[in-house]
């Protein structure tokens, strides 16, 4: 289960829309499966088909989380023309079973947001609670 | 040189569980090579077979990405802080 606010969900979708035609991405900071902060990143892969979070953003977010007593809970990214489900690339490069992998599909006019866990190559969707 | 190494959560289970450890080495490469000897399970995540830095591992010395400091040849000073950060990547392809 992953919990975030409507404002945070909207910020994630907005980041992904701004990144078009490329995939958008960023990090989720928080604790106990509750998102406290959404951190936007540039997609340093500069691609519509793959993403990579700016390592400098990752470094600063990791330090900020450590100092604040919270964690990097996971990552979000968009699929511009496919469903919000982990691709083989996502699965191959999702090494942390403790992380939440949130995917935004911009395939349709209304964005779809879903959250997953990836452990030992196995994908499992988790409930995503969006509340004010 | 004695430096401090910050270990990401994903590597901690294979490295004894600690988040921060003390390490020794004159260069980043020396430190990483010693880590692969101590913790063989992580070898493939740190270095390529030719000894260069793995494509999906970011290494920072203090605030600097070592790719801009000479990669594994980046030199270390006493009390430097090394941070390992596996790349966060993926995509629809």
Backbone of each chain as ProteinMPNN parsed JSONL, in Angstrom:
{"seq_chain_A": "XXXXXXXXXXXXXXXXXXXXXXXXXXXXXXXXXXXXXXXXXXXXXXXXXXXXXXXXXXXXXXXXXXXXXXXXXXXXXXXXXXXXXXXXXXXXXXXXXXXXXXXXXXXXXXXXXXXXXXXXXXXXXXXXXXXX", "coords_chain_A": {"N_chain_A": [[0.836, -1.18, 0.0], [0.459, 2.229, -0.795], [0.359, 5.574, 0.159], [-0.761, 8.77, -0.689], [-1.254, 12.33, -1.111], [-3.91, 14.129, -2.797], [-2.886, 16.458, -3.91], [-0.179, 15.804, -4.103], [-0.328, 13.65, -5.889], [-1.318, 15.029, -8.119], [0.872, 16.694, -8.577], [2.804, 14.872, -9.348], [1.71, 13.874, -11.745], [1.682, 16.254, -13.2], [4.428, 16.787, -13.412], [5.146, 14.706, -15.094], [3.706, 15.322, -17.392], [4.889, 17.742, -18.104], [7.33, 16.795, -18.896], [6.94, 15.651, -21.345], [7.861, 15.315, -24.821], [9.233, 13.27, -23.618], [9.75, 10.616, -21.18], [8.751, 11.275, -17.842], [10.076, 11.717, -14.496], [10.769, 11.056, -11.0], [11.269, 11.252, -7.415], [9.987, 9.673, -4.445], [9.568, 10.644, -1.204], [9.302, 9.747, 2.227], [7.623, 8.047, 4.923], [6.745, 4.939, 6.406], [5.129, 3.997, 4.286], [3.764, 6.241, 3.508], [3.629, 9.069, 1.563], [5.633, 11.892, 1.94], [6.895, 13.853, 0.567], [7.226, 14.896, -2.774], [9.661, 14.629, -5.19], [10.764, 16.209, -7.911], [12.506, 15.225, -10.862], [14.857, 15.803, -13.514], [14.786, 13.903, -16.532], [17.486, 12.231, -17.095], [18.135, 10.474, -19.033], [16.937, 11.484, -21.212], [14.79, 10.715, -22.955], [11.987, 9.244, -24.682], [11.386, 6.704, -24.165], [12.845, 5.511, -22.159], [13.911, 6.117, -18.755], [15.979, 7.955, -16.464], [16.673, 8.857, -13.246], [18.047, 11.956, -12.271], [21.226, 11.689, -10.973], [22.283, 13.542, -9.169], [20.026, 14.719, -8.068], [19.037, 12.49, -6.798], [21.077, 12.049, -4.918], [20.899, 14.388, -3.313], [18.268, 14.158, -2.415], [18.393, 11.778, -0.983], [20.119, 12.492, 1.082], [18.614, 14.521, 2.273], [16.436, 13.062, 3.135], [17.679, 11.35, 4.975], [18.533, 13.208, 6.868], [16.112, 14.164, 7.724], [14.961, 12.066, 8.938], [13.405, 10.385, 7.425], [12.576, 8.283, 4.585], [13.745, 7.416, 1.276], [11.146, 6.469, -0.473], [10.496, 5.45, -2.911], [10.08, 5.55, -6.487], [8.772, 7.513, -9.173], [7.589, 7.312, -12.537], [6.785, 8.028, -15.995], [4.833, 6.417, -18.527], [4.595, 7.099, -21.776], [3.088, 6.222, -23.928], [1.993, 3.81, -23.315], [0.495, 1.348, -21.119], [0.035, 1.793, -17.53], [2.001, -0.042, -16.253], [4.655, -2.114, -15.089], [7.328, -2.367, -17.352], [9.434, -4.812, -19.069], [11.969, -3.605, -18.962], [11.651, -1.882, -16.781], [11.324, -3.766, -14.745], [13.726, -5.153, -14.832], [15.455, -3.206, -13.963], [14.748, -2.547, -11.419], [15.813, -2.75, -8.528], [15.238, -2.723, -5.803], [13.414, -4.262, -3.446], [12.036, -3.076, -1.415], [11.096, -0.7, -2.283], [8.582, 1.511, -3.657], [7.136, 1.479, -6.781], [5.918, 3.709, -8.777], [3.807, 4.294, -11.453], [2.894, 6.355, -14.136], [0.543, 6.53, -16.601], [0.282, 8.158, -19.658], [-1.135, 7.631, -21.832], [-3.804, 7.891, -22.472], [-6.26, 10.57, -22.511], [-6.88, 11.145, -19.911], [-4.822, 10.843, -17.173], [-3.444, 7.833, -15.868], [-2.65, 6.384, -12.784], [-0.689, 4.093, -11.111], [0.577, 1.793, -8.629], [3.367, -0.252, -7.761], [5.127, -3.15, -6.505], [8.321, -4.608, -6.874], [9.939, -7.545, -6.778], [12.585, -9.735, -6.864], [12.251, -9.965, -9.616], [9.546, -10.322, -9.875], [6.383, -8.872, -10.328], [4.079, -7.058, -8.393], [0.996, -5.549, -8.017], [0.062, -2.855, -5.905], [-2.202, -1.397, -3.516], [-3.178, 1.942, -4.033], [-3.561, 4.732, -2.269], [-5.222, 7.675, -2.479], [-5.74, 10.66, -1.032], [-7.134, 13.62, 0.437]], "CA_chain_A": [[0.0, 0.0, 0.0], [1.147, 3.518, -0.808], [-0.607, 6.633, 0.407], [-0.318, 10.126, -1.017], [-2.358, 13.29, -1.18], [-4.346, 14.53, -4.137], [-1.919, 17.467, -4.37], [1.045, 15.093, -4.51], [-0.635, 12.908, -7.11], [-1.4, 16.0, -9.205], [2.237, 17.165, -8.855], [3.475, 13.791, -10.089], [1.177, 13.876, -13.112], [2.137, 17.492, -13.84], [5.842, 16.578, -13.76], [5.215, 13.8, -16.247], [3.199, 16.042, -18.56], [5.919, 18.723, -18.489], [8.474, 16.101, -19.495], [6.616, 15.183, -22.694], [7.522, 13.945, -25.224], [10.018, 12.272, -22.89], [9.221, 10.118, -19.916], [9.07, 12.081, -16.67], [10.44, 10.872, -13.358], [11.08, 11.723, -9.749], [11.39, 10.384, -6.24], [8.982, 9.779, -3.396], [10.149, 10.575, 0.139], [8.277, 9.622, 3.257], [7.829, 7.011, 5.933], [5.619, 4.025, 6.648], [4.298, 3.912, 3.082], [3.038, 7.495, 3.308], [4.499, 10.027, 0.887], [5.707, 13.206, 2.576], [7.428, 14.826, -0.387], [7.469, 14.474, -4.149], [10.854, 15.313, -5.687], [10.834, 16.152, -9.37], [13.845, 15.114, -11.446], [14.937, 15.731, -14.965], [15.079, 12.564, -17.043], [18.807, 12.405, -17.702], [18.202, 9.615, -20.223], [16.445, 12.345, -22.29], [14.201, 9.733, -23.862], [10.561, 8.947, -24.576], [11.202, 5.27, -23.925], [13.504, 5.12, -20.905], [14.177, 7.244, -17.866], [16.947, 7.799, -15.386], [16.633, 9.989, -12.318], [19.297, 12.696, -12.146], [21.893, 11.201, -9.76], [22.442, 14.638, -8.215], [18.736, 14.816, -7.362], [18.986, 11.314, -5.924], [22.0, 12.282, -3.799], [20.347, 15.404, -2.408], [17.047, 13.628, -1.791], [18.805, 10.772, -0.005], [20.653, 13.205, 2.252], [17.52, 15.223, 2.95], [15.644, 12.04, 3.821], [18.458, 10.913, 6.15], [18.524, 14.274, 7.882], [14.755, 14.348, 8.222], [14.471, 10.842, 9.565], [12.462, 9.681, 6.557], [13.246, 7.411, 3.616], [13.332, 7.445, -0.127], [10.183, 5.358, -0.518], [10.387, 4.867, -4.24], [10.285, 6.394, -7.665], [7.675, 7.529, -10.144], [7.937, 7.689, -13.904], [5.641, 7.928, -16.898], [4.83, 5.724, -19.812], [3.885, 8.086, -22.589], [2.179, 5.616, -24.903], [1.629, 2.45, -22.914], [-0.257, 1.311, -19.864], [0.778, 2.01, -16.284], [2.402, -1.359, -15.739], [6.108, -2.207, -15.291], [7.844, -3.021, -18.552], [10.614, -5.632, -18.762], [13.064, -2.703, -18.57], [11.379, -1.452, -15.403], [11.543, -4.888, -13.822], [15.157, -5.473, -14.807], [16.215, -2.149, -13.297], [14.096, -2.213, -10.148], [16.499, -3.698, -7.656], [14.955, -2.614, -4.372], [12.068, -4.789, -3.145], [11.366, -2.23, -0.414], [10.624, 0.53, -2.923], [7.315, 1.606, -4.381], [7.373, 1.891, -8.171], [4.671, 4.322, -9.206], [3.863, 4.536, -12.899], [1.849, 7.214, -14.681], [0.329, 6.375, -18.037], [-0.284, 9.323, -20.334], [-1.607, 7.123, -23.122], [-5.129, 8.449, -22.717], [-6.349, 11.98, -22.133], [-6.872, 11.186, -18.449], [-3.671, 10.077, -16.69], [-3.68, 6.706, -14.97], [-1.532, 6.235, -11.85], [-0.744, 2.826, -10.368], [1.794, 1.568, -7.848], [3.791, -1.657, -7.8], [6.358, -3.632, -5.888], [9.047, -5.522, -7.755], [10.866, -8.326, -5.957], [13.126, -10.906, -7.582], [11.699, -10.015, -10.961], [8.093, -10.51, -9.855], [5.643, -7.623, -10.156], [2.776, -7.142, -7.729], [0.378, -4.228, -7.86], [-0.376, -2.566, -4.54], [-3.246, -0.38, -3.477], [-2.707, 3.32, -4.015], [-4.582, 5.526, -1.59], [-5.069, 9.104, -2.745], [-6.73, 11.341, -0.188], [-6.768, 14.982, 0.837]], "C_chain_A": [[0.885, 1.249, 0.0], [0.091, 4.601, -0.686], [-0.008, 7.982, 0.042], [-1.522, 11.038, -1.143], [-2.736, 13.563, -2.624], [-3.361, 15.527, -4.732], [-0.637, 16.795, -4.857], [0.808, 14.305, -5.796], [-0.669, 13.865, -8.31], [-0.009, 16.521, -9.583], [3.012, 16.13, -9.665], [3.015, 13.797, -11.548], [1.666, 15.108, -13.868], [3.604, 17.384, -14.261], [5.955, 15.735, -15.024], [4.717, 14.486, -17.52], [4.242, 17.06, -19.043], [7.081, 18.061, -19.227], [8.204, 15.648, -20.924], [7.419, 15.942, -23.744], [8.326, 12.864, -24.507], [9.246, 11.709, -21.711], [9.636, 11.082, -18.811], [9.386, 11.166, -15.497], [10.729, 11.721, -12.126], [11.042, 10.73, -8.609], [10.269, 10.662, -5.245], [9.671, 9.625, -2.049], [9.02, 10.453, 1.155], [8.628, 8.546, 4.254], [6.563, 6.18, 6.058], [4.612, 4.036, 5.497], [3.43, 5.14, 2.847], [3.996, 8.514, 2.711], [4.448, 11.374, 1.607], [6.134, 14.269, 1.579], [7.63, 14.171, -1.753], [8.628, 15.301, -4.69], [10.935, 15.129, -7.198], [12.292, 16.009, -9.817], [13.759, 15.346, -12.945], [15.21, 14.285, -15.337], [16.422, 12.649, -17.769], [19.029, 11.451, -18.875], [17.69, 10.378, -21.447], [15.765, 11.523, -23.378], [12.701, 9.595, -23.625], [10.315, 7.496, -24.199], [11.9, 4.759, -22.667], [13.685, 6.367, -20.04], [15.336, 6.91, -16.952], [16.886, 9.054, -14.539], [18.018, 10.628, -12.258], [20.01, 12.247, -10.867], [22.139, 12.286, -8.722], [21.167, 14.85, -7.407], [18.611, 13.664, -6.369], [19.877, 11.513, -4.695], [21.39, 13.262, -2.795], [19.093, 14.898, -1.695], [17.39, 12.603, -0.719], [19.317, 11.443, 1.26], [19.535, 13.889, 3.028], [16.657, 14.237, 3.737], [16.363, 11.583, 5.089], [18.373, 11.953, 7.267], [17.142, 14.447, 8.506], [14.172, 13.109, 8.876], [13.408, 10.127, 8.752], [13.26, 8.88, 5.527], [12.915, 7.842, 2.193], [12.445, 6.219, -0.295], [10.135, 4.683, -1.873], [10.537, 5.913, -5.318], [8.992, 6.401, -8.483], [8.246, 7.838, -11.522], [6.726, 7.478, -14.79], [5.913, 6.988, -18.043], [3.98, 6.594, -20.733], [2.847, 7.464, -23.521], [1.796, 4.18, -24.544], [0.991, 2.483, -21.537], [0.654, 1.508, -18.656], [1.07, 0.663, -15.642], [3.892, -1.52, -16.022], [6.48, -2.981, -16.554], [8.985, -3.958, -18.155], [11.815, -4.788, -18.349], [12.886, -2.241, -17.131], [11.727, -2.562, -14.409], [13.036, -5.185, -13.694], [15.951, -4.45, -14.01], [15.544, -1.682, -12.017], [14.654, -3.128, -9.066], [16.031, -3.717, -6.21], [13.539, -3.092, -4.051], [11.316, -3.954, -2.12], [10.749, -0.99, -1.048], [9.236, 0.373, -3.533], [7.647, 2.138, -5.78], [6.037, 2.389, -8.742], [4.796, 4.705, -10.686], [2.634, 5.329, -13.336], [1.723, 6.918, -16.167], [-0.335, 7.627, -18.584], [-0.84, 8.919, -21.697], [-2.96, 7.731, -23.489], [-5.192, 9.888, -22.21], [-6.358, 12.131, -20.609], [-5.743, 10.296, -17.941], [-4.117, 8.955, -15.757], [-2.446, 6.538, -14.098], [-1.713, 4.933, -11.07], [0.595, 2.614, -9.66], [2.08, 0.074, -7.727], [4.969, -1.89, -6.87], [7.001, -4.588, -6.885], [10.091, -6.242, -6.904], [11.282, -9.576, -6.722], [12.478, -11.068, -8.948], [10.198, -10.192, -11.03], [7.4, -9.19, -9.529], [4.357, -7.889, -9.388], [2.233, -5.731, -7.567], [-0.072, -4.063, -6.415], [-1.457, -1.499, -4.583], [-2.608, 0.998, -3.333], [-3.829, 4.168, -3.426], [-4.282, 6.999, -1.82], [-6.16, 9.839, -1.977], [-6.235, 12.734, 0.161], [-6.309, 14.997, 2.293]], "O_chain_A": [[1.903, 1.318, 0.688], [-0.946, 4.55, -1.349], [1.121, 8.294, 0.421], [-2.658, 10.582, -1.266], [-1.981, 13.267, -3.55], [-3.037, 15.454, -5.917], [-0.081, 17.168, -5.89], [1.656, 14.298, -6.689], [-0.128, 13.562, -9.374], [0.267, 16.762, -10.758], [3.783, 16.479, -10.559], [3.831, 13.732, -12.467], [2.024, 15.016, -15.042], [3.977, 17.839, -15.343], [6.763, 16.021, -15.908], [5.252, 14.25, -18.603], [4.45, 17.219, -20.246], [7.731, 18.68, -20.069], [9.138, 15.296, -21.645], [7.644, 17.139, -23.565], [8.127, 11.675, -24.758], [8.223, 12.256, -21.299], [10.734, 11.638, -18.839], [9.017, 9.991, -15.495], [10.909, 12.936, -12.209], [10.815, 9.535, -8.802], [9.689, 11.747, -5.22], [10.29, 8.596, -1.78], [7.928, 10.988, 0.962], [9.793, 8.179, 4.408], [5.455, 6.669, 5.839], [3.402, 4.08, 5.714], [2.471, 5.089, 2.077], [5.05, 8.793, 3.282], [3.375, 11.924, 1.851], [5.784, 15.441, 1.72], [8.134, 13.053, -1.862], [8.587, 16.531, -4.654], [11.148, 14.021, -7.69], [13.194, 16.6, -9.222], [12.72, 15.117, -13.564], [15.793, 13.532, -14.557], [16.486, 13.087, -18.918], [19.996, 11.597, -19.623], [17.96, 9.986, -22.582], [16.108, 11.615, -24.557], [12.211, 9.802, -22.515], [9.179, 7.098, -23.944], [11.569, 3.683, -22.17], [13.622, 7.5, -20.519], [15.637, 5.744, -16.697], [17.029, 10.169, -15.041], [19.032, 9.932, -12.202], [19.458, 12.405, -9.778], [22.198, 11.998, -7.527], [21.22, 15.126, -6.209], [18.14, 13.843, -5.246], [19.485, 11.19, -3.574], [21.365, 13.004, -1.592], [18.885, 15.179, -0.515], [16.753, 12.564, 0.333], [18.994, 11.023, 2.372], [19.497, 13.854, 4.258], [16.207, 14.527, 4.845], [15.746, 11.445, 6.146], [18.17, 11.627, 8.436], [17.019, 14.828, 9.67], [13.022, 13.11, 9.316], [12.608, 9.362, 9.292], [14.487, 8.814, 5.604], [11.932, 8.541, 1.948], [12.919, 5.083, -0.267], [9.786, 3.508, -1.986], [11.05, 7.008, -5.091], [8.229, 5.435, -8.484], [9.253, 8.534, -11.654], [5.758, 6.83, -14.392], [7.052, 6.789, -18.468], [2.79, 6.794, -20.491], [1.85, 8.1, -23.863], [1.326, 3.428, -25.399], [0.954, 3.522, -20.877], [1.877, 1.403, -18.753], [0.471, 0.285, -14.635], [4.359, -1.109, -17.084], [6.008, -4.094, -16.786], [9.457, -3.903, -17.02], [12.594, -5.197, -17.488], [13.842, -2.209, -16.356], [12.344, -2.317, -13.372], [13.543, -5.434, -12.601], [16.995, -4.774, -13.444], [15.748, -0.549, -11.581], [14.054, -4.148, -8.728], [16.385, -4.627, -5.46], [12.569, -2.397, -4.354], [10.103, -4.097, -1.967], [9.956, -0.301, -0.407], [8.79, -0.724, -3.872], [8.358, 3.133, -5.923], [5.167, 1.609, -9.128], [5.76, 5.348, -11.101], [1.502, 5.022, -12.962], [2.696, 7.045, -16.91], [-1.35, 8.098, -18.071], [-0.995, 9.749, -22.593], [-3.226, 8.044, -24.65], [-4.266, 10.357, -21.549], [-5.892, 13.142, -20.083], [-5.715, 9.105, -18.253], [-5.046, 9.114, -14.964], [-1.322, 6.547, -14.601], [-2.753, 4.704, -10.452], [1.613, 3.187, -10.049], [1.17, -0.746, -7.608], [5.698, -0.969, -6.503], [6.317, -5.281, -7.637], [11.013, -5.618, -6.377], [10.446, -10.363, -7.165], [12.193, -12.185, -9.38], [9.626, -10.211, -12.12], [7.773, -8.488, -8.589], [3.629, -8.834, -9.693], [2.909, -4.839, -7.054], [-0.529, -5.015, -5.783], [-1.601, -0.786, -5.576], [-1.631, 1.181, -2.607], [-4.902, 4.301, -4.014], [-3.236, 7.507, -1.417], [-7.349, 9.662, -2.239], [-5.029, 12.982, 0.173], [-5.958, 16.053, 2.819]]}, "seq_chain_B": "XXXXXXXXXXXXXXXXXXXXXXXXXXXXXXXXXXXXXXXXXXXXXXXXXXXXXXXXXXXXXXXXXXXXXXXXXXXXXXXXXXXXXXXXXXXXX", "coords_chain_B": {"N_chain_B": [[44.133, 6.21, 2.978], [41.575, 7.14, 5.213], [38.212, 6.844, 4.922], [34.674, 7.573, 4.865], [31.96, 5.489, 4.162], [28.854, 5.614, 2.648], [26.101, 3.543, 2.494], [23.643, 2.394, 0.27], [20.19, 1.483, 0.837], [19.468, -0.753, -0.669], [21.784, -2.231, -1.015], [22.562, -2.9, 1.501], [21.74, -5.39, 2.783], [23.509, -7.239, 1.668], [25.875, -6.379, 2.61], [26.337, -6.579, 5.299], [24.489, -5.037, 6.635], [24.859, -2.484, 7.693], [24.504, 1.124, 7.52], [26.439, 3.004, 7.271], [29.918, 2.779, 6.948], [33.421, 2.542, 7.863], [36.088, 2.974, 5.609], [39.084, 2.098, 3.779], [41.537, 3.409, 1.559], [43.403, 4.652, -1.262], [42.283, 5.515, -3.555], [39.054, 5.757, -5.199], [38.631, 3.439, -6.658], [40.262, 1.584, -5.313], [38.939, 1.383, -2.869], [36.458, 0.336, -3.708], [37.266, -2.063, -4.817], [38.243, -3.396, -2.577], [35.87, -3.649, -1.198], [34.508, -5.438, -2.843], [35.991, -7.675, -2.409], [35.575, -8.18, 0.279], [32.813, -8.361, 0.32], [31.685, -10.363, -1.755], [29.27, -10.804, -3.073], [28.285, -8.434, -4.072], [29.856, -7.663, -6.104], [29.329, -7.589, -8.915], [27.644, -5.456, -9.051], [29.059, -3.213, -8.569], [31.506, -2.924, -10.028], [32.731, -3.228, -13.391], [33.895, -6.088, -15.317], [36.371, -5.25, -16.31], [37.281, -3.551, -14.411], [36.342, -0.967, -14.404], [33.909, 1.551, -13.479], [30.638, 0.421, -12.73], [27.955, 0.78, -15.038], [25.43, 1.393, -13.978], [25.859, 2.372, -11.467], [26.188, 5.065, -9.359], [28.712, 7.013, -7.953], [29.604, 9.083, -5.388], [31.973, 11.404, -4.165], [32.06, 13.161, -1.384], [30.426, 15.953, -2.476], [30.691, 15.443, -5.124], [30.387, 13.868, -8.275], [32.046, 10.966, -9.136], [32.558, 10.339, -11.736], [33.342, 12.616, -12.928], [35.708, 13.053, -11.801], [37.667, 11.396, -12.54], [36.778, 8.817, -12.364], [37.199, 5.487, -11.26], [39.755, 6.101, -10.593], [39.702, 8.335, -9.06], [41.019, 10.278, -6.495], [41.322, 9.972, -2.908], [40.881, 11.757, 0.15], [41.681, 12.033, 3.625], [38.889, 11.459, 5.714], [37.033, 11.898, 3.721], [33.756, 11.59, 2.316], [32.146, 8.938, 0.932], [29.577, 8.094, -1.249], [27.446, 5.587, -2.303], [25.234, 5.143, -4.938], [22.948, 3.383, -6.497], [21.818, 3.581, -9.865], [18.662, 5.016, -10.599], [16.436, 3.894, -12.664], [14.717, 3.002, -15.742], [11.866, 2.297, -17.735], [9.53, 2.487, -20.521], [10.352, 1.01, -22.678]], "CA_chain_B": [[43.229, 7.233, 3.489], [40.388, 6.625, 5.893], [37.025, 7.557, 4.47], [33.393, 7.049, 5.33], [31.168, 5.017, 3.03], [27.403, 5.534, 2.875], [25.615, 2.396, 1.727], [22.202, 2.506, 0.013], [19.407, 0.406, 1.461], [19.396, -1.953, -1.497], [23.029, -2.998, -0.891], [22.882, -3.208, 2.904], [21.64, -6.808, 3.165], [24.686, -7.986, 1.207], [27.077, -5.749, 3.163], [26.325, -6.63, 6.757], [23.347, -4.326, 7.198], [25.141, -1.126, 8.171], [24.27, 2.202, 6.56], [27.695, 3.748, 7.153], [31.084, 2.048, 7.444], [34.718, 3.149, 7.584], [36.816, 2.26, 4.553], [40.463, 2.543, 3.551], [41.966, 3.325, 0.179], [43.916, 5.907, -1.804], [41.386, 5.913, -4.64], [37.724, 5.146, -5.178], [38.773, 2.071, -7.156], [40.807, 0.736, -4.24], [37.867, 1.143, -1.899], [35.452, -0.558, -4.293], [37.87, -3.386, -4.97], [38.253, -4.02, -1.238], [34.491, -4.018, -0.857], [34.128, -6.648, -3.585], [36.684, -8.802, -1.77], [34.884, -8.442, 1.553], [31.413, -8.702, 0.037], [31.718, -10.804, -3.16], [27.935, -10.823, -3.679], [27.951, -7.15, -4.698], [30.895, -7.32, -7.077], [28.755, -7.257, -10.213], [26.878, -4.202, -8.98], [29.973, -2.091, -8.372], [32.54, -2.789, -11.051], [32.741, -4.071, -14.584], [35.028, -7.03, -15.283], [37.645, -4.564, -16.592], [37.645, -2.698, -13.279], [35.721, 0.356, -14.477], [32.692, 1.71, -12.686], [29.439, -0.131, -13.358], [27.131, 1.798, -15.688], [24.267, 1.772, -13.182], [26.228, 2.776, -10.109], [26.725, 6.415, -9.181], [29.555, 7.133, -6.76], [29.935, 10.466, -5.059], [32.913, 11.721, -3.096], [31.451, 14.388, -0.852], [29.332, 16.388, -3.356], [31.127, 15.338, -6.518], [30.24, 12.612, -9.008], [33.417, 10.56, -9.46], [32.761, 10.265, -13.192], [34.008, 13.866, -13.309], [36.949, 13.147, -11.02], [38.566, 10.337, -12.966], [36.184, 7.493, -12.158], [37.806, 4.683, -10.185], [41.059, 6.685, -10.242], [39.514, 9.516, -8.21], [41.784, 10.116, -5.25], [40.595, 10.223, -1.668], [41.569, 12.397, 1.265], [41.152, 11.602, 4.917], [37.558, 11.937, 6.121], [36.096, 12.035, 2.611], [32.539, 10.796, 2.43], [31.806, 8.282, -0.333], [28.185, 7.644, -1.268], [27.083, 4.711, -3.421], [23.829, 5.315, -5.297], [22.562, 2.697, -7.726], [20.984, 4.403, -10.733], [17.221, 4.783, -10.59], [16.188, 3.947, -14.103], [13.759, 2.037, -16.279], [11.165, 2.914, -18.843], [8.533, 1.668, -21.212], [10.916, 0.177, -23.747]], "C_chain_B": [[42.028, 6.563, 4.145], [39.195, 7.481, 5.482], [35.783, 6.89, 5.06], [32.582, 6.658, 4.107], [29.706, 4.941, 3.433], [26.826, 4.496, 1.912], [24.106, 2.536, 1.506], [21.46, 1.288, 0.572], [19.459, -0.882, 0.657], [20.653, -2.819, -1.376], [23.31, -3.455, 0.549], [22.768, -4.687, 3.26], [22.878, -7.616, 2.778], [25.982, -7.453, 1.802], [27.0, -5.642, 4.682], [25.26, -5.788, 7.427], [23.591, -2.891, 7.616], [24.842, -0.093, 7.092], [25.536, 3.008, 6.309], [28.827, 2.882, 7.7], [32.352, 2.852, 7.148], [35.435, 2.31, 6.538], [38.205, 2.875, 4.403], [40.779, 2.441, 2.07], [42.451, 4.673, -0.307], [43.028, 6.429, -2.925], [40.027, 5.238, -4.452], [37.812, 3.688, -5.637], [39.296, 1.12, -6.094], [39.732, 0.387, -3.222], [36.864, 0.13, -2.457], [35.997, -1.969, -4.433], [37.915, -4.116, -3.627], [36.846, -4.451, -0.833], [34.082, -5.303, -1.569], [34.831, -7.873, -3.026], [35.97, -9.197, -0.479], [33.461, -8.94, 1.32], [31.286, -9.144, -1.429], [30.354, -10.73, -3.848], [27.618, -9.535, -4.427], [28.904, -6.782, -5.831], [30.3, -6.843, -8.404], [27.965, -5.971, -10.22], [27.778, -2.988, -8.846], [30.888, -1.859, -9.571], [32.288, -3.695, -12.243], [33.928, -5.027, -14.503], [36.375, -6.365, -15.542], [38.034, -3.572, -15.496], [37.077, -1.294, -13.337], [34.411, 0.349, -13.691], [31.48, 1.161, -13.442], [28.547, 0.997, -13.874], [26.004, 2.295, -14.777], [24.6, 2.021, -11.712], [26.776, 4.201, -10.15], [27.523, 6.434, -7.892], [29.889, 8.606, -6.566], [31.015, 10.496, -3.996], [32.532, 13.111, -2.608], [30.317, 14.809, -1.794], [29.625, 16.147, -4.831], [30.966, 13.934, -7.083], [31.63, 12.18, -9.483], [33.649, 10.405, -10.966], [33.468, 11.526, -13.702], [35.317, 14.064, -12.551], [37.949, 12.072, -11.423], [38.047, 8.935, -12.718], [36.847, 6.75, -11.016], [39.16, 5.241, -9.761], [40.934, 7.928, -9.355], [40.216, 9.3, -6.875], [40.949, 10.525, -4.046], [41.488, 10.933, -0.666], [40.95, 11.878, 2.562], [39.805, 12.262, 5.187], [36.637, 12.255, 4.948], [34.884, 11.15, 2.867], [32.188, 10.254, 1.044], [30.361, 7.797, -0.227], [27.956, 6.788, -2.509], [25.593, 4.885, -3.692], [23.535, 4.566, -6.591], [21.631, 3.574, -8.555], [19.522, 4.013, -10.582], [16.756, 4.993, -12.011], [15.184, 2.885, -14.505], [13.117, 2.652, -17.493], [10.327, 1.93, -19.618], [9.127, 0.73, -22.247], [11.11, -1.259, -23.273]], "O_chain_B": [[41.537, 5.539, 3.671], [39.189, 8.696, 5.68], [35.839, 5.815, 5.657], [32.521, 7.405, 3.13], [29.352, 4.297, 4.421], [27.03, 4.559, 0.699], [23.366, 2.773, 2.461], [22.036, 0.215, 0.751], [19.49, -1.975, 1.224], [20.588, -4.026, -1.612], [24.184, -4.289, 0.784], [23.626, -5.201, 3.978], [23.251, -8.562, 3.472], [27.058, -7.992, 1.543], [27.546, -4.71, 5.273], [25.13, -5.811, 8.651], [22.641, -2.15, 7.869], [24.916, -0.389, 5.899], [25.687, 3.624, 5.253], [28.711, 2.316, 8.787], [32.351, 3.732, 6.288], [35.391, 1.081, 6.581], [38.464, 4.0, 4.832], [40.347, 1.504, 1.398], [41.988, 5.714, 0.158], [43.014, 7.626, -3.216], [39.871, 4.299, -3.673], [37.152, 2.812, -5.078], [38.831, -0.014, -5.984], [39.628, -0.754, -2.773], [36.47, -0.812, -1.769], [35.288, -2.948, -4.199], [37.653, -5.317, -3.558], [36.661, -5.492, -0.202], [33.403, -6.153, -0.993], [34.328, -8.99, -3.153], [35.787, -10.378, -0.185], [32.971, -9.82, 2.027], [30.821, -8.364, -2.261], [30.286, -10.607, -5.07], [26.774, -9.534, -5.323], [28.776, -5.721, -6.442], [30.716, -5.82, -8.948], [27.646, -5.445, -11.287], [27.319, -1.855, -8.99], [31.022, -0.737, -10.059], [31.712, -4.775, -12.12], [34.855, -4.811, -13.723], [37.406, -6.84, -15.064], [39.01, -2.837, -15.642], [37.298, -0.502, -12.421], [33.891, -0.697, -13.302], [31.317, 1.404, -14.637], [28.404, 2.035, -13.228], [25.661, 3.477, -14.8], [23.745, 1.899, -10.834], [27.715, 4.496, -10.89], [27.07, 5.933, -6.862], [30.39, 9.275, -7.471], [30.985, 9.717, -3.043], [32.666, 14.101, -3.328], [29.328, 14.084, -1.904], [28.876, 16.606, -5.693], [31.354, 12.946, -6.459], [32.316, 12.946, -10.159], [34.792, 10.346, -11.419], [34.105, 11.514, -14.755], [35.952, 15.114, -12.651], [38.952, 11.858, -10.743], [38.794, 7.965, -12.847], [37.039, 7.304, -9.933], [39.663, 4.898, -8.691], [41.941, 8.507, -8.949], [40.032, 8.277, -6.215], [40.006, 11.309, -4.152], [42.702, 10.731, -0.642], [39.836, 11.354, 2.573], [39.607, 13.449, 4.928], [35.564, 12.824, 5.151], [34.966, 10.117, 3.531], [31.962, 11.017, 0.105], [29.976, 7.17, 0.759], [28.238, 7.215, -3.629], [24.779, 4.786, -2.774], [23.842, 5.065, -7.673], [20.752, 4.238, -8.006], [19.188, 2.836, -10.454], [16.69, 6.121, -12.501], [14.844, 1.994, -13.727], [13.741, 3.438, -18.205], [10.394, 0.718, -19.412], [8.484, -0.238, -22.653], [11.575, -2.104, -24.038]]}, "name": "protein", "num_of_chains": 2, "seq": "XXXXXXXXXXXXXXXXXXXXXXXXXXXXXXXXXXXXXXXXXXXXXXXXXXXXXXXXXXXXXXXXXXXXXXXXXXXXXXXXXXXXXXXXXXXXXXXXXXXXXXXXXXXXXXXXXXXXXXXXXXXXXXXXXXXXXXXXXXXXXXXXXXXXXXXXXXXXXXXXXXXXXXXXXXXXXXXXXXXXXXXXXXXXXXXXXXXXXXXXXXXXXXXXXXXXXXXXXXXXXXXXX"}
